[in-house]
Amino acid sequence: MAQLHCYVPDNLAKRFQEKARKSNLPVSKYLALLIEKEVENQWPAGYFDLFGSWRGERLERPDQGAFKQRADFD
């Protein structure tokens, strides 16, 4: 398993350690989960190639009716 080293300001490190503690995780595991979420949160390959590729009947939104009048919050 690779090791990564980084430097962060002390106040940021303390806040990060507190979040890890509240999550009942070691700091390294908490950081690994955040990195995984960031790296994996990408569009799949070829995702944007699908736009305009629908071959079925035209999709139409049904009538939504009238909007309800709600009380103002003043």
RAMOQUI-V119391 format. One record per residue. N is the residue number from 0. RES is the residue in three letters. PSI is psi in degrees with one decimal (* if undefined). NEAR is the number of other C-alpha atoms within 8 Angstrom. Layout:
n | res | psi | near
N | RES | PSI | NEAR
N | RES | PSI | NEAR
This chain:
n | res | psi | near
0 | MET | 135.0 | 2
1 | ALA | 150.9 | 3
2 | GLN | 135.8 | 4
3 | LEU | 141.7 | 4
4 | HIS | 136.5 | 4
5 | CYS | 160.6 | 4
6 | TYR | 133.2 | 4
7 | VAL | 155.9 | 6
8 | PRO | 149.7 | 6
9 | ASP | -41.9 | 6
10 | ASN | -35.1 | 6
11 | LEU | -40.9 | 8
12 | ALA | -42.1 | 9
13 | LYS | -43.6 | 8
14 | ARG | -39.7 | 8
15 | PHE | -43.5 | 9
16 | GLN | -37.2 | 9
17 | GLU | -42.1 | 8
18 | LYS | -40.1 | 8
19 | ALA | -43.6 | 12
20 | ARG | -43.5 | 10
21 | LYS | -24.5 | 7
22 | SER | 2.1 | 7
23 | ASN | 41.0 | 6
24 | LEU | 148.4 | 9
25 | PRO | 153.0 | 8
26 | VAL | -42.3 | 10
27 | SER | -39.2 | 6
28 | LYS | -41.4 | 8
29 | TYR | -44.6 | 11
30 | LEU | -41.8 | 8
31 | ALA | -40.4 | 8
32 | LEU | -40.7 | 8
33 | LEU | -41.3 | 8
34 | ILE | -43.8 | 8
35 | GLU | -43.2 | 8
36 | LYS | -42.3 | 8
37 | GLU | -42.5 | 8
38 | VAL | -39.0 | 7
39 | GLU | -14.6 | 6
40 | ASN | 61.2 | 6
41 | GLN | 157.7 | 6
42 | TRP | 138.5 | 5
43 | PRO | 153.0 | 5
44 | ALA | 134.3 | 4
45 | GLY | 3.8 | 6
46 | TYR | -47.5 | 8
47 | PHE | -14.6 | 5
48 | ASP | -17.4 | 5
49 | LEU | -18.4 | 7
50 | PHE | 130.6 | 7
51 | GLY | 7.5 | 4
52 | SER | 1.3 | 5
53 | TRP | 129.4 | 5
54 | ARG | 2.1 | 4
55 | GLY | -167.2 | 4
56 | GLU | 156.8 | 4
57 | ARG | 134.6 | 4
58 | LEU | 128.7 | 4
59 | GLU | 139.1 | 4
60 | ARG | 129.1 | 4
61 | PRO | 160.5 | 4
62 | ASP | 133.6 | 4
63 | GLN | -4.8 | 4
64 | GLY | -175.9 | 4
65 | ALA | 148.6 | 4
66 | PHE | 144.5 | 4
67 | LYS | 140.2 | 4
68 | GLN | 127.7 | 4
69 | ARG | 158.1 | 4
70 | ALA | 144.2 | 4
71 | ASP | 148.3 | 4
72 | PHE | 96.5 | 3
73 | ASP | * | 2
